[in-house]
Amino acid sequence: MTHYPYLIIGGGMAADAAIRGIRELDADRPIGLISAEPDAPYRRPPLSKGLWKDEELDGIWCGTEGTGVDLHLGRRATTIDLAGRRVLDDRGETYTFDKLLLATGGSPRRLPSGAEGVVYFRTLEDYRRLRAVADKGGRFAVIGGGFIGSEIAAALALKGREVVMLFPDDGIGARIFPADLVHFLVDYFREKGVEVRSGQKVSNVLADPAGFVVETADGGRLTVDSVVAGLGIIPETQLASAAGLEVDNGILVDERLRTSHPSVFAAGDVARFTIPVLGTRLRFEHEDNSVTMGHAAGRSMAGDESPYTHLPFFYSDLFDLGYEAVGQLDPRGETVADWKVPFREGVVYYLAEGRVRGVLLWNVWGQVDAARALIAQPGPFGAADLVGRLPA
């Protein structure tokens, strides 16, 4: 049995940031980290972005080993005993703690049925597997038209691979972008050589001597060499729920990132927290929140009583287009588009009851803080108030 004043379950960016937050206030006391992944913490975004543009793999590592933490890699925490402040892993090892952080992230959503060998893109090992296949050539099916699906399809196409995208929505990014931008993206991806099949729900993936056969709900069949699925994630809340912590589409935390137990904290993709400027609870599955929240959770564990009030942003690269986005992007509500060059450069504002709730900066850079400031303003705003407002 090993005792840690600070114990972390999870080995991603939030965990690494938490260690650094702890070390700012407590330079010496032991920290333990338990991670199911065999690799030390690394930056996840390059797996679907820069590494496909031949950035060096060495650039993804967080350097957690240099923080004085004990890394217990390739181990999965199986039980949390809150009364005894103990954690048991799948090798039968027991760890006790004073403060515990759950940075367990999420697991990829899976198809209802599918053959072995489908790449559910999430980890460094997934990247290695897909890159090894992609470097040999072939035809790829990418299932999903959201954040990961669009990035992987673009990455494979940039490598000169034949790519077919399949998803049930009307177009690429349909859950966050206005309809006209969604339709533009479909045409844009097609111009880049990607075969886009929108409105296609995948019902099964079968192994085939030639690779895989993808079956769709309307009876279609597609033969490919490899299948990649980017269907979003399910938050890893099982440990927390079994321990009796409060869970609702994520682990619920307060303004100091404490769970319903005062000695247990949560951060990153798995944590559902209140964003004061929006007045709502959200989970946020992107780098900025993982790093900022992880750092704040570490400081909170070490005694900092500052509330977490950060409004996160996220970003993506799609061929020669890129964007940053702040707040809530719900295209079902009112949107105001201010295009400098239609669908190539501009800003889209997302409104609810006269307030700006989200901002999409499309090929517009250096405006994240200005967008945050705008979202914090009470309004009311209309189209005339927003056109020309950003870049500030």
C-alpha positions as CSV (number, residue, x, y, z in Angstrom):
1,M,0.0,0.0,0.0
2,T,1.4,3.4,-1.1
3,H,0.1,6.7,0.4
4,Y,0.0,9.9,-1.5
5,P,-1.0,13.4,-0.2
6,Y,-2.2,13.9,-3.8
7,L,-3.4,11.1,-6.0
8,I,-4.6,11.5,-9.6
9,I,-6.6,9.0,-11.7
10,G,-6.1,9.7,-15.4
11,G,-3.1,10.4,-17.6
12,G,-4.1,13.2,-20.0
13,M,-3.5,17.0,-20.2
14,A,-5.7,17.7,-17.3
15,A,-3.7,15.4,-15.1
16,D,-0.4,16.9,-16.2
17,A,-1.7,20.5,-15.6
18,A,-3.0,19.5,-12.2
19,I,0.4,18.3,-11.1
20,R,1.9,21.6,-12.2
21,G,-0.8,23.5,-10.3
22,I,-0.1,21.5,-7.1
23,R,3.7,22.1,-7.5
24,E,3.1,25.9,-7.6
25,L,1.9,25.7,-4.0
26,D,3.5,22.4,-2.7
27,A,6.9,21.8,-4.2
28,D,7.8,18.7,-2.3
29,R,5.0,16.4,-1.1
30,P,4.5,13.2,-3.1
31,I,2.0,13.0,-6.0
32,G,0.9,9.7,-7.6
33,L,-0.7,9.2,-11.0
34,I,-2.6,6.1,-12.2
35,S,-3.3,5.9,-15.9
36,A,-4.6,3.1,-18.1
37,E,-2.5,4.3,-21.0
38,P,1.0,3.0,-21.4
39,D,2.4,6.4,-22.3
40,A,3.1,9.3,-20.1
41,P,0.8,12.4,-20.5
42,Y,0.9,13.9,-24.0
43,R,-1.0,16.6,-25.9
44,R,-3.9,15.1,-27.7
45,P,-4.7,17.7,-30.4
46,P,-1.6,17.0,-32.6
47,L,-2.9,13.4,-33.1
48,S,-5.5,14.7,-35.5
49,K,-3.7,17.9,-36.6
50,G,0.1,18.6,-36.6
51,L,1.4,15.0,-36.7
52,W,-0.3,14.5,-40.1
53,K,1.6,17.6,-41.3
54,D,4.8,15.8,-40.3
55,E,5.4,17.7,-37.0
56,E,7.8,15.7,-34.8
57,L,6.2,13.2,-32.4
58,D,8.6,14.4,-29.7
59,G,6.7,17.6,-29.6
60,I,3.5,16.1,-28.1
61,W,5.0,15.1,-24.7
62,C,4.0,17.1,-21.6
63,G,7.2,16.4,-19.8
64,T,5.3,15.2,-16.7
65,E,8.2,13.0,-15.6
66,G,10.1,16.1,-14.6
67,T,7.6,17.2,-12.0
68,G,8.5,14.7,-9.4
69,V,5.4,12.6,-9.8
70,D,5.2,8.8,-9.5
71,L,3.7,7.5,-12.7
72,H,1.8,4.2,-12.5
73,L,1.2,3.6,-16.2
74,G,-0.7,0.8,-17.9
75,R,-2.9,0.4,-14.9
76,R,-6.7,1.0,-14.5
77,A,-8.2,2.1,-11.3
78,T,-11.1,-0.2,-10.5
79,T,-12.4,0.9,-7.1
80,I,-12.5,4.0,-5.0
81,D,-13.2,3.6,-1.3
82,L,-14.1,7.1,0.0
83,A,-14.5,6.1,3.6
84,G,-11.0,4.6,3.7
85,R,-9.6,7.1,1.1
86,R,-8.2,4.2,-0.9
87,V,-8.0,3.3,-4.6
88,L,-7.5,-0.2,-6.0
89,D,-6.1,-0.9,-9.4
90,D,-6.4,-3.8,-11.8
91,R,-3.1,-5.3,-10.7
92,G,-4.3,-5.5,-7.1
93,E,-2.3,-2.5,-5.9
94,T,-3.8,-0.2,-3.3
95,Y,-3.1,3.5,-2.9
96,T,-4.3,5.8,-0.1
97,F,-4.7,9.5,-0.5
98,D,-5.5,12.8,1.3
99,K,-6.8,14.5,-1.9
100,L,-7.9,12.7,-5.0
101,L,-8.4,14.1,-8.6
102,L,-10.5,12.3,-11.1
103,A,-9.3,13.3,-14.6
104,T,-10.6,10.1,-16.3
105,G,-11.7,11.8,-19.5
106,G,-14.0,9.8,-21.8
107,S,-14.2,6.7,-23.9
108,P,-15.0,6.8,-27.7
109,R,-18.6,6.1,-28.6
110,R,-18.8,2.9,-30.6
111,L,-20.9,1.7,-33.4
112,P,-23.8,-0.6,-32.4
113,S,-22.0,-3.4,-34.2
114,G,-18.7,-3.6,-36.0
115,A,-15.8,-5.8,-36.9
116,E,-12.5,-5.9,-35.0
117,G,-10.0,-3.4,-36.4
118,V,-12.2,-0.3,-36.5
119,V,-10.1,2.6,-35.2
120,Y,-12.1,4.6,-32.7
121,F,-9.7,7.6,-32.8
122,R,-8.8,8.9,-29.4
123,T,-5.3,7.9,-28.1
124,L,-1.7,8.0,-29.2
125,E,-1.9,4.2,-29.9
126,D,-4.9,4.9,-32.2
127,Y,-2.8,7.5,-34.1
128,R,0.1,5.0,-34.4
129,R,-2.2,2.3,-35.8
130,L,-3.9,4.6,-38.3
131,R,-0.7,6.2,-39.4
132,A,0.9,2.9,-40.0
133,V,-2.0,1.9,-42.3
134,A,-2.3,5.3,-44.0
135,D,1.4,5.3,-44.9
136,K,0.8,2.2,-47.0
137,G,-2.0,3.9,-49.0
138,G,-5.5,2.6,-49.5
139,R,-9.1,3.7,-49.2
140,F,-10.5,4.9,-45.9
141,A,-14.0,5.3,-44.5
142,V,-14.3,8.0,-41.9
143,I,-17.5,7.7,-39.9
144,G,-18.7,10.9,-38.3
145,G,-18.9,14.5,-39.5
146,G,-18.1,16.3,-36.3
147,F,-14.9,17.6,-34.7
148,I,-12.7,14.4,-35.0
149,G,-14.2,13.0,-38.1
150,S,-13.7,16.2,-40.1
151,E,-10.1,16.6,-38.9
152,I,-9.2,12.9,-39.6
153,A,-10.8,13.1,-43.1
154,A,-8.8,16.2,-43.9
155,A,-5.6,14.7,-42.5
156,L,-5.9,11.6,-44.6
157,A,-6.8,13.5,-47.7
158,L,-3.8,15.8,-47.2
159,K,-1.7,12.6,-47.3
160,G,-3.2,11.8,-50.7
161,R,-5.4,9.0,-49.5
162,E,-8.9,8.1,-50.8
163,V,-11.4,9.1,-48.2
164,V,-15.2,8.6,-47.9
165,M,-17.0,10.4,-45.0
166,L,-20.3,9.0,-43.8
167,F,-22.5,10.6,-41.2
168,P,-26.3,10.9,-40.5
169,D,-26.3,14.8,-40.3
170,D,-27.0,17.1,-43.1
171,G,-23.4,18.2,-43.4
172,I,-20.0,18.6,-41.8
173,G,-20.2,20.3,-38.4
174,A,-24.0,20.5,-38.6
175,R,-24.3,20.5,-34.8
176,I,-22.3,23.7,-34.3
177,F,-22.2,25.6,-37.6
178,P,-25.0,27.5,-39.4
179,A,-26.6,25.7,-42.3
180,D,-25.0,27.7,-45.0
181,L,-21.5,27.2,-43.6
182,V,-22.3,23.5,-43.2
183,H,-23.2,23.2,-46.9
184,F,-20.1,25.1,-47.9
185,L,-17.9,22.7,-46.0
186,V,-19.4,19.7,-47.8
187,D,-18.6,21.3,-51.1
188,Y,-15.2,22.3,-49.8
189,F,-14.2,18.8,-48.7
190,R,-15.4,17.4,-52.0
191,E,-13.2,19.9,-53.8
192,K,-10.3,18.6,-51.7
193,G,-11.0,15.1,-52.9
194,V,-13.1,13.7,-50.0
195,E,-16.2,11.8,-51.0
196,V,-18.9,13.1,-48.6
197,R,-22.0,11.0,-48.0
198,S,-24.2,13.0,-45.7
199,G,-27.4,11.7,-44.3
200,Q,-25.9,8.2,-44.1
201,K,-26.3,6.2,-40.9
202,V,-23.8,3.4,-40.6
203,S,-25.6,0.2,-39.3
204,N,-22.7,-2.3,-39.4
205,V,-19.0,-2.8,-40.3
206,L,-18.0,-6.2,-41.5
207,A,-14.6,-7.8,-42.0
208,D,-13.9,-8.6,-45.6
209,P,-11.0,-10.3,-47.4
210,A,-10.4,-6.9,-49.1
211,G,-10.6,-5.0,-45.8
212,F,-14.0,-3.9,-44.4
213,V,-17.5,-3.5,-45.7
214,V,-19.5,-0.6,-44.3
215,E,-23.2,-1.1,-44.4
216,T,-25.7,1.8,-44.1
217,A,-29.3,1.9,-42.8
218,D,-30.6,2.5,-46.3
219,G,-29.0,-0.7,-47.6
220,G,-25.8,0.8,-49.0
221,R,-22.5,-1.1,-48.9
222,L,-19.0,0.4,-49.2
223,T,-15.7,-1.6,-49.4
224,V,-12.6,0.1,-47.9
225,D,-9.2,-0.8,-46.6
226,S,-9.6,0.8,-43.2
227,V,-12.4,2.3,-41.0
228,V,-12.0,5.3,-38.6
229,A,-14.8,6.3,-36.3
230,G,-15.0,9.7,-34.7
231,L,-18.4,9.6,-32.9
232,G,-17.6,11.7,-29.8
233,I,-16.9,10.4,-26.3
234,I,-18.8,9.1,-23.3
235,P,-17.5,10.6,-20.0
236,E,-15.8,8.0,-17.8
237,T,-18.0,8.4,-14.7
238,Q,-18.3,4.7,-13.6
239,L,-15.7,4.9,-10.9
240,A,-17.2,8.1,-9.5
241,S,-20.7,6.8,-9.6
242,A,-19.8,3.5,-8.0
243,A,-18.1,5.5,-5.2
244,G,-21.2,7.4,-4.5
245,L,-20.2,10.7,-6.1
246,E,-22.8,12.9,-7.8
247,V,-22.9,12.3,-11.5
248,D,-25.0,13.7,-14.3
249,N,-23.5,13.6,-17.8
250,G,-20.2,14.0,-16.1
251,I,-18.9,14.3,-12.6
252,L,-20.5,17.4,-11.0
253,V,-18.1,19.8,-9.4
254,D,-18.5,23.1,-7.5
255,E,-16.7,26.4,-8.1
256,R,-13.5,25.0,-6.6
257,L,-13.7,21.8,-8.7
258,R,-14.7,19.7,-5.8
259,T,-17.1,16.8,-6.3
260,S,-19.8,15.9,-3.8
261,H,-17.0,14.6,-1.5
262,P,-14.8,17.5,-0.2
263,S,-11.5,15.6,-0.7
264,V,-12.2,14.5,-4.2
265,F,-11.9,16.8,-7.2
266,A,-12.5,16.4,-11.0
267,A,-11.2,18.1,-14.1
268,G,-11.1,17.9,-17.8
269,D,-13.5,16.1,-20.2
270,V,-15.2,14.2,-17.4
271,A,-16.1,17.2,-15.2
272,R,-19.4,19.1,-15.5
273,F,-19.0,22.6,-14.1
274,T,-20.7,25.9,-14.0
275,I,-19.6,28.7,-16.3
276,P,-20.7,31.8,-14.5
277,V,-20.8,34.1,-17.6
278,L,-23.2,31.6,-19.3
279,G,-25.1,30.7,-16.2
280,T,-25.1,27.0,-17.0
281,R,-23.4,23.7,-16.3
282,L,-21.4,22.2,-19.2
283,R,-18.8,19.6,-20.0
284,F,-16.1,20.8,-22.4
285,E,-14.0,18.3,-24.3
286,H,-11.2,20.4,-25.6
287,E,-7.6,21.3,-24.8
288,D,-8.0,24.8,-23.3
289,N,-10.5,23.6,-20.7
290,S,-8.5,20.5,-19.9
291,V,-5.3,22.5,-19.3
292,T,-6.9,25.5,-17.5
293,M,-9.2,23.4,-15.4
294,G,-6.6,20.8,-14.5
295,H,-4.2,23.5,-13.4
296,A,-7.0,25.1,-11.3
297,A,-7.9,21.8,-9.8
298,G,-4.3,21.1,-8.7
299,R,-4.1,24.5,-7.0
300,S,-7.4,23.9,-5.4
301,M,-6.2,20.5,-4.0
302,A,-3.2,22.3,-2.6
303,G,-5.3,24.9,-0.8
304,D,-6.1,27.7,-3.3
305,E,-9.7,28.9,-2.7
306,S,-10.0,30.8,-6.0
307,P,-13.2,29.9,-8.0
308,Y,-12.9,28.5,-11.5
309,T,-14.6,31.0,-13.8
310,H,-12.9,30.3,-17.1
311,L,-14.8,30.4,-20.4
312,P,-13.0,27.9,-22.6
313,F,-12.4,28.0,-26.3
314,F,-11.6,25.4,-28.9
315,Y,-10.0,25.3,-32.3
316,S,-9.6,23.2,-35.4
317,D,-7.7,23.1,-38.7
318,L,-9.4,21.8,-41.9
319,F,-7.1,21.9,-44.9
320,D,-6.3,25.6,-45.3
321,L,-9.2,26.7,-43.2
322,G,-9.0,27.1,-39.4
323,Y,-11.2,28.4,-36.6
324,E,-11.4,29.3,-32.9
325,A,-14.7,29.2,-31.1
326,V,-15.7,30.5,-27.7
327,G,-18.8,29.7,-25.6
328,Q,-21.9,27.9,-26.8
329,L,-22.4,27.3,-30.5
330,D,-26.0,26.3,-31.0
331,P,-27.1,26.8,-34.7
332,R,-30.7,26.1,-33.8
333,G,-30.9,29.6,-32.3
334,E,-30.3,33.0,-33.8
335,T,-27.0,33.6,-35.6
336,V,-25.4,36.7,-37.1
337,A,-22.7,36.2,-39.7
338,D,-20.2,38.9,-40.5
339,W,-18.2,37.7,-43.5
340,K,-15.2,39.6,-44.8
341,V,-14.9,36.9,-47.4
342,P,-17.9,34.5,-47.5
343,F,-17.1,31.3,-45.7
344,R,-13.4,32.0,-45.9
345,E,-12.9,34.7,-43.3
346,G,-15.4,36.2,-40.9
347,V,-17.2,36.0,-37.5
348,V,-20.4,34.2,-36.6
349,Y,-22.2,35.3,-33.5
350,Y,-24.7,33.0,-31.6
351,L,-27.4,34.7,-29.7
352,A,-30.1,33.9,-27.2
353,E,-32.6,36.4,-25.9
354,G,-30.4,39.3,-27.1
355,R,-27.2,38.1,-25.5
356,V,-24.2,36.7,-27.3
357,R,-23.7,33.1,-26.1
358,G,-21.0,32.0,-28.5
359,V,-18.6,33.3,-31.1
360,L,-17.1,31.5,-34.1
361,L,-13.8,33.1,-35.4
362,W,-13.4,31.6,-38.9
363,N,-9.9,32.2,-40.2
364,V,-9.8,35.2,-37.8
365,W,-7.1,35.1,-35.2
366,G,-6.1,36.7,-31.9
367,Q,-9.7,37.6,-30.9
368,V,-10.6,35.0,-28.3
369,D,-10.3,37.4,-25.4
370,A,-12.4,40.0,-27.2
371,A,-15.0,37.3,-27.8
372,R,-15.0,36.4,-24.2
373,A,-15.5,40.0,-23.2
374,L,-18.4,40.3,-25.6
375,I,-20.1,37.2,-24.2
376,A,-19.8,38.7,-20.7
377,Q,-21.8,41.8,-21.7
378,P,-25.5,41.8,-21.0
379,G,-26.7,43.2,-24.3
380,P,-29.2,43.3,-25.8
381,F,-27.5,42.9,-29.2
382,G,-28.9,42.7,-32.7
383,A,-27.2,42.3,-36.0
384,A,-26.5,46.0,-36.4
385,D,-24.6,45.9,-33.1
386,L,-22.4,43.0,-34.1
387,V,-21.5,43.5,-37.7
388,G,-17.9,44.9,-37.8
389,R,-17.5,44.5,-34.0
390,L,-14.7,41.9,-34.3
391,P,-11.8,41.9,-35.0
392,A,-11.6,44.4,-32.2
